[in-house]
Amino acid sequence: MRTKCLLILALLCSAPALAQIQRAAYGIYGHYALNSHSADFQSLPTLPCCSPIFNSGKGSGIDAGLLYQMPLSPSWLLSARLGFLQYNGVLSTDETRTFNTNGTAVSGFIRHELDAKLATLYAEILPGYRITNRLTVLGGVLIGPSLQHTFNQTEVLMQPTDGSLTVSPNVGSGDIPEAASLHLALSVGVSYDIPLGHGSMWFLSPELFYSIGTLNVVNSQSWKVNSLRLGLALKYQPSDLQLPTAPEGQKSRLVAAVKAYGMDSEDAAEEPVVTLRVEEFLARTHKPLLPYVFFGSGSAEMPLQYHQISSDAIAAFAPDRFSDSSLLAVYYDMLNIVGQRMRERPSSKLILTGCNSNESSEKSNIALSQHRADAVKNYLVNVWGIKASRVETRARNLPANPSNINKEEGSAENRRVELSTNDPELLAPLVTRDTLRMSSPPIVRFHTTAESEAGIASYSLAASQDNKLIQAFNGNGNAPEELDWHLNDNPTTMPRTESPLQYTLLVTDRNAQSFSTEPQQIPVEQLTIRKKREERKGDKVIDRYTLMSFGFNQAEVEPDNQRYLESIHKELTPQSTVDVVGSTDTMGDAAYNQNLSEQRAKAVAKVLDVSSSHVRGVGEQSTFDNTLPEGRFYNRTVRLRIESPAQD
C-alpha cells in the first residue's frame, strides 16, 4: 500500500514538468453511483447470526467533488479529483426452513438483509488519453479513508405469513466490526467535453466511470464493492494567452495576444506548430461538367460568364489549359469542351432542352425556352462547325427535376438549357494531371484574446510569407477566441517557399486606437516530388472526384453516378485510402443541410464499400459562390479523395 501511494505522489509531483501545451482545467462534478457488492461470508465478526452465506448485493449513492486537469502532452493528460463517494449496498440471502403451523409441517423461508452505509472521502488520480480534442478515455486509482461504515441487519419471515409465527426482526446495528480504514479501487472511464458556446472557456462534460474495489470492506472477510458512476462535470479552462503590458501613451487600455496551434482535424488535439510541412503529390483531378447553361430572367442571351471564343481560336483550344483551373473555370468553358469532343467524335449527338422558371414574365413561355436552346445550338454550329442535324433542340416550361419554385434561387436554377447526349463521353468529367500540394498539419488554429476599455471595433489577423499576405481574417467587434485556417481547402493560400510564416493580430477600439501584436513565426518545410525521389521516400498518387447529379434536396445515387462509382471501385486497391465528404448549398435550414450532406456521403460510401471512419458531411461549408446557380449545384456534391501508393 505504501508503495502505491508513493507512486501516485511521484506522478503528481512530476506532472508539471511534463505539461506541454494543452491548457489546464478546473471544475466540479457530480455522479449517480450504482454499486455492486460481491461477498462470501455468513456473518459479521463478533455478531451471532445463523444466516446462510451472503454472496451479493446492490445499492446506490452520490459521488461529487472537485477536479483539476493537467496536460502532459498534446494527447495525454492527468486528471486529479477530490471527492465524496457513497458505496452503500444491501446484501440479501434467503434461509429455507420447515415450520410447524398448528401441528402441520409448512415450508417457508426467512430473508436475511444486511444494509450497509459506506462512504469515503477520496483522491482519484486518472491519466487520460485524448481520442479527439473532446473525447478522453481515463484510467487510474481511487483511494481514500473510510468515513462511514455502519450496518443494520434484519431477519424477516417471508413465508408462511401465518401471524402465529414470529422471527426476531433485528439482528444488530451500529459500526461494522473490523471495518477496513481505507477504500481502494481501480477506475476506468470516458469524458466528452462540450463547449458552452463557440470559443468558450467553460465546458460541460458527460462522464461515465467504473471503479473496481480491490480492498475488502471488512479486513477478515471477502466483501468488495464495484461502482458505476454516471454524471456531469463542469470545467473551466482558462486561456493560455498572456496579454502584454499596454504601451505608454495610450489614451485607454488596448492590448491583444495571439498564438497558433496545429490540428489534424477540427476534433483532433491541438499541438504546437513546430514546422508547417508542405508536400507535393502527383494528382489526377476529375472535374465534372455541369450539363446546364443558366440564363437571366426573361432573357435568351448567352450570359457573359460563359467563355465564348471565335471560330479562328478553336484550333488552339486545349484541355491541358485547365490543369490548375477551378471547377467553375472549367464549367464556364463547358460548351467549348463539348464542341471539341463533338468534333473528335463525329457519331455523337446532342439534345438541348430549353426551360423556364414558369413564373412572372416566364409563365408558360415555351417560346423563351426554345430561344434559349437555339442560342446554345447556334454557338456550337457557328463557332465549332458542328452540323445542325447533330444538335436537336426541345422546349418545356419547368425542368423535369426542378429546383424549389418558391424561392428566387430556385427560379434562377430553373432558367436553363439542359444538355444530354447519346455518347456519355461528351459530358464525361475532364481529367487533369496536377501537382497537388498538401499541408501537414492541415489546420492552423489561432487562439486570440484582447482587452479594451473603450470596446473593440474591429480585428484583423494576417499571415504572410516573404512580406506577401497569403491569408487574413477580418471582422467587426472582438475576434473569435478560435480562428481556423484550413490550408488544404484553398491552394492559393499555401506557403510557396521555405521562408517562415509570420502572423500578427491587429485590433482597433472605438476611439480609433490600434494595437498590433509582435510578429510570430511558423517554420515551413517544402517536400517536393523531386526531393522525395532523390531521398527515395515513399510517394503516393491522389485522385480527386466531384460527383454531380445530386438534385435539389436529394441524396440518392442516381444512375449516372452509380455507373461512375462502380468504375472508380474497380480501380481501388487494398492499399487505397478513400475519404468521402458530402456537402450542400446554403438554401434551407443548416441542421437539415448537415444531415443531407451526411446522407449523400453515406450513399456514395455504400457503393464504394468505404469504412464509415472516412465518411463525413460538412453541410453548408461550401466551396463555391452560393449566390450563383452553378455555384449552388457544384456545392450539392460528394467529393472523393483517393490516395494510393505511387507505382515506380
FENGIZI-V533167 format. One record per residue. N is the residue number from 0. SS is DSSP state (H for helix, E for strand, L for the rest). D_FIRST is the distance of its C-alpha to the first C-alpha in Angstrom with 2 decimals. Layout:
N:SS:D_FIRST
N:SS:D_FIRST
This chain:
0:L:0.00
1:H:3.80
2:H:5.37
3:H:5.19
4:H:6.39
5:H:8.74
6:H:10.06
7:H:10.89
8:H:12.54
9:H:14.40
10:H:15.68
11:H:17.00
12:H:18.66
13:H:20.29
14:H:21.60
15:H:24.74
16:H:25.83
17:H:25.61
18:L:27.48
19:L:31.00
20:L:33.50
21:L:32.27
22:L:32.37
23:L:29.48
24:E:29.55
25:E:28.68
26:E:28.95
27:E:28.20
28:E:27.45
29:E:28.01
30:E:27.18
31:E:28.22
32:E:25.41
33:E:26.41
34:E:23.87
35:E:23.83
36:E:22.49
37:E:22.16
38:E:22.26
39:E:23.63
40:E:24.61
41:L:27.93
42:L:27.25
43:L:24.74
44:L:24.06
45:L:27.16
46:L:29.08
47:L:32.19
48:L:32.77
49:L:34.95
50:L:33.68
51:L:32.95
52:L:29.46
53:E:27.69
54:E:26.71
55:E:26.42
56:E:27.04
57:E:27.24
58:E:27.44
59:E:27.39
60:E:26.37
61:E:26.28
62:E:23.86
63:E:24.95
64:E:23.96
65:E:24.42
66:E:23.76
67:E:24.17
68:E:24.95
69:E:25.18
70:E:27.07
71:L:25.77
72:L:28.94
73:L:31.84
74:L:29.88
75:E:26.20
76:E:24.62
77:E:21.40
78:E:21.24
79:E:19.10
80:E:19.51
81:E:19.21
82:E:20.33
83:E:21.00
84:E:20.58
85:E:22.25
86:L:21.12
87:L:23.90
88:E:25.49
89:E:28.27
90:E:27.87
91:E:31.30
92:E:32.96
93:E:36.65
94:E:38.28
95:E:41.69
96:E:44.31
97:E:48.10
98:E:49.83
99:E:53.31
100:E:55.20
101:L:58.72
102:L:58.95
103:E:57.59
104:E:54.36
105:E:52.37
106:E:49.13
107:E:46.44
108:E:42.75
109:E:40.42
110:E:37.54
111:E:34.37
112:E:32.20
113:E:28.86
114:E:28.57
115:E:25.03
116:E:24.52
117:E:20.94
118:E:19.88
119:E:17.13
120:E:17.44
121:E:15.11
122:E:14.63
123:E:15.13
124:E:15.22
125:E:17.85
126:E:19.56
127:E:23.03
128:E:26.09
129:E:29.57
130:L:31.76
131:L:34.57
132:L:35.02
133:L:34.18
134:E:31.98
135:E:28.30
136:E:25.64
137:E:22.00
138:E:18.62
139:E:15.05
140:E:12.07
141:E:12.67
142:E:10.36
143:E:11.93
144:E:12.94
145:E:15.30
146:E:18.75
147:E:20.92
148:E:20.70
149:E:24.33
150:E:26.52
151:E:30.18
152:E:31.32
153:E:34.93
154:E:37.38
155:E:40.24
156:E:43.27
157:E:43.88
158:E:46.82
159:L:49.49
160:L:50.29
161:L:52.99
162:L:52.68
163:L:53.74
164:L:50.25
165:L:47.35
166:L:43.65
167:L:41.58
168:L:39.88
169:E:37.02
170:E:34.64
171:E:32.25
172:E:30.33
173:E:28.05
174:E:24.35
175:L:22.39
176:L:21.88
177:L:18.44
178:E:16.95
179:L:13.20
180:L:12.53
181:E:10.19
182:E:11.41
183:E:9.62
184:E:12.17
185:E:13.51
186:E:16.80
187:E:20.07
188:E:23.30
189:E:26.61
190:E:28.42
191:E:32.13
192:E:33.61
193:E:37.15
194:E:39.00
195:L:40.95
196:L:44.13
197:L:45.07
198:L:43.40
199:L:41.46
200:L:38.37
201:E:37.16
202:E:35.48
203:E:34.90
204:E:32.17
205:E:31.88
206:E:28.32
207:E:26.78
208:E:23.05
209:E:21.39
210:E:17.84
211:E:16.38
212:E:14.15
213:L:11.31
214:L:10.64
215:L:13.78
216:L:15.82
217:E:16.62
218:L:14.29
219:L:17.11
220:L:18.61
221:E:18.43
222:E:18.58
223:E:16.97
224:E:18.36
225:E:19.32
226:E:21.17
227:E:24.04
228:E:24.68
229:E:28.11
230:E:29.67
231:E:30.78
232:E:29.63
233:E:32.13
234:E:31.55
235:E:33.55
236:L:33.80
237:L:35.99
238:L:38.37
239:L:37.53
240:L:41.21
241:L:42.23
242:L:45.73
243:L:47.96
244:L:50.05
245:L:53.33
246:L:56.30
247:L:58.84
248:L:61.97
249:L:60.49
250:L:62.26
251:L:59.10
252:L:55.50
253:E:54.94
254:E:52.03
255:E:50.19
256:E:47.54
257:E:46.85
258:E:44.31
259:E:44.39
260:E:41.72
261:E:42.17
262:E:41.41
263:L:41.96
264:L:42.78
265:L:42.85
266:L:39.52
267:L:37.79
268:L:35.49
269:L:37.34
270:E:37.23
271:E:38.89
272:L:42.41
273:L:42.31
274:E:45.52
275:E:47.75
276:E:48.85
277:E:52.19
278:E:52.96
279:E:56.30
280:E:56.71
281:E:59.74
282:E:60.32
283:E:62.74
284:E:63.25
285:E:65.00
286:E:66.79
287:L:68.21
288:L:71.64
289:L:71.81
290:L:75.17
291:E:76.36
292:E:78.66
293:E:78.32
294:L:81.29
295:L:81.86
296:L:82.99
297:L:86.57
298:L:86.91
299:L:87.75
300:L:87.58
301:L:85.05
302:L:82.36
303:L:82.14
304:L:78.49
305:L:79.58
306:L:80.59
307:L:84.26
308:L:85.99
309:L:89.62
310:H:91.09
311:H:91.61
312:H:87.86
313:H:86.74
314:H:87.23
315:H:84.65
316:L:82.07
317:L:79.07
318:H:75.69
319:H:74.02
320:H:74.43
321:H:71.63
322:L:68.81
323:L:67.22
324:L:68.56
325:L:66.64
326:H:67.17
327:H:69.53
328:H:71.57
329:H:72.06
330:H:72.91
331:L:75.66
332:L:77.26
333:H:76.86
334:H:80.64
335:H:81.32
336:H:78.74
337:H:80.30
338:H:83.78
339:H:82.98
340:H:81.40
341:H:84.48
342:H:86.68
343:H:84.62
344:L:84.58
345:L:88.18
346:L:87.62
347:L:85.00
348:L:85.96
349:E:84.47
350:E:84.58
351:E:84.37
352:E:83.80
353:E:84.55
354:L:82.76
355:L:82.88
356:L:80.74
357:L:83.27
358:L:83.18
359:H:85.38
360:H:87.95
361:H:86.47
362:L:86.90
363:L:88.47
364:L:89.62
365:H:89.90
366:H:92.30
367:H:89.61
368:H:87.21
369:H:89.97
370:H:90.67
371:H:87.03
372:H:87.03
373:H:90.34
374:H:88.94
375:H:86.22
376:H:88.73
377:H:91.20
378:H:88.66
379:H:87.89
380:H:91.58
381:H:93.09
382:L:90.48
383:L:88.96
384:L:92.15
385:L:90.69
386:L:93.46
387:H:93.75
388:H:93.92
389:H:90.33
390:E:89.00
391:E:89.37
392:E:88.93
393:E:88.07
394:E:87.60
395:L:85.77
396:L:84.36
397:L:80.57
398:L:78.63
399:L:77.68
400:L:74.04
401:L:74.42
402:L:71.85
403:L:71.36
404:L:74.93
405:L:73.85
406:L:72.47
407:H:74.38
408:H:71.87
409:H:72.68
410:H:76.42
411:H:76.09
412:H:74.36
413:H:77.12
414:L:79.89
415:E:79.71
416:E:81.29
417:E:79.26
418:E:79.66
419:E:79.52
420:E:80.85
421:L:81.76
422:L:79.98
423:H:76.17
424:H:76.29
425:H:78.24
426:H:75.29
427:L:72.46
428:L:69.77
429:E:70.65
430:E:68.41
431:E:67.91
432:E:66.10
433:E:64.15
434:E:61.71
435:E:58.69
436:E:56.43
437:E:52.82
438:E:50.27
439:E:46.58
440:L:44.86
441:L:47.42
442:E:46.52
443:E:46.33
444:E:44.91
445:E:46.02
446:E:44.08
447:E:46.51
448:E:46.60
449:E:49.47
450:E:50.54
451:E:54.11
452:L:55.78
453:L:58.89
454:L:57.15
455:E:56.90
456:E:59.97
457:E:59.09
458:E:56.81
459:E:57.24
460:E:54.52
461:E:56.20
462:E:55.13
463:E:57.64
464:E:58.16
465:L:60.89
466:L:62.06
467:E:62.69
468:E:61.09
469:E:59.40
470:E:57.37
471:E:57.53
472:E:56.09
473:E:58.34
474:E:58.50
475:E:59.37
476:L:56.95
477:L:53.47
478:L:51.92
479:L:49.28
480:L:45.76
481:E:45.53
482:E:48.46
483:E:48.15
484:E:50.47
485:E:50.84
486:H:52.46
487:H:53.28
488:H:55.18
489:L:57.99
490:H:59.00
491:H:61.23
492:H:58.25
493:L:56.58
494:L:56.43
495:L:59.23
496:L:58.49
497:L:55.61
498:L:56.18
499:L:53.17
500:E:53.22
501:E:53.53
502:E:52.62
503:E:53.38
504:E:53.29
505:E:56.41
506:E:56.52
507:E:59.62
508:E:59.74
509:L:62.46
510:L:64.28
511:L:64.79
512:L:62.40
513:E:60.30
514:E:57.07
515:E:55.98
516:L:52.61
517:L:52.57
518:L:52.95
519:E:49.75
520:E:49.76
521:E:48.37
522:E:49.11
523:E:51.03
524:E:51.27
525:E:54.13
526:E:53.73
527:L:57.20
528:H:58.29
529:H:60.18
530:H:57.18
531:H:55.02
532:H:57.77
533:H:58.12
534:L:54.39
535:L:54.36
536:L:51.72
537:L:51.49
538:L:53.56
539:E:54.11
540:E:56.92
541:E:56.50
542:E:58.78
543:E:59.10
544:E:60.85
545:E:61.83
546:E:62.92
547:L:65.72
548:L:67.44
549:L:64.94
550:L:67.29
551:L:66.74
552:L:63.87
553:L:63.43
554:L:60.50
555:L:62.20
556:L:62.72
557:L:66.52
558:H:68.54
559:H:69.09
560:H:65.39
561:H:64.62
562:H:66.92
563:H:65.60
564:H:61.95
565:H:62.84
566:H:64.40
567:H:61.29
568:H:59.07
569:H:61.15
570:H:60.37
571:L:56.57
572:L:54.69
573:L:51.18
574:L:50.25
575:L:51.65
576:E:49.52
577:E:51.20
578:E:50.48
579:E:52.36
580:E:52.91
581:E:55.09
582:E:56.80
583:L:59.46
584:L:61.98
585:L:61.56
586:L:63.90
587:L:62.30
588:L:58.92
589:H:56.05
590:H:53.52
591:H:56.11
592:H:56.81
593:H:53.13
594:H:53.04
595:H:56.39
596:H:55.22
597:H:52.19
598:H:54.53
599:H:56.84
600:H:54.05
601:H:52.73
602:H:56.29
603:H:56.82
604:H:53.44
605:H:54.29
606:H:57.46
607:H:55.69
608:L:52.71
609:L:50.31
610:L:46.56
611:H:45.83
612:H:43.33
613:H:46.43
614:E:48.46
615:E:48.70
616:E:51.22
617:L:51.86
618:L:54.34
619:L:56.74
620:L:55.29
621:L:58.75
622:L:60.12
623:L:63.79
624:L:65.97
625:L:65.81
626:L:69.14
627:L:70.93
628:H:71.58
629:H:70.76
630:H:67.54
631:H:66.38
632:H:67.26
633:H:65.32
634:H:62.31
635:L:62.45
636:E:60.96
637:E:58.20
638:E:57.40
639:E:56.13
640:E:54.56
641:E:54.36
642:E:52.84
643:E:53.81
644:E:53.61
645:L:56.82
646:L:59.12
647:L:60.35
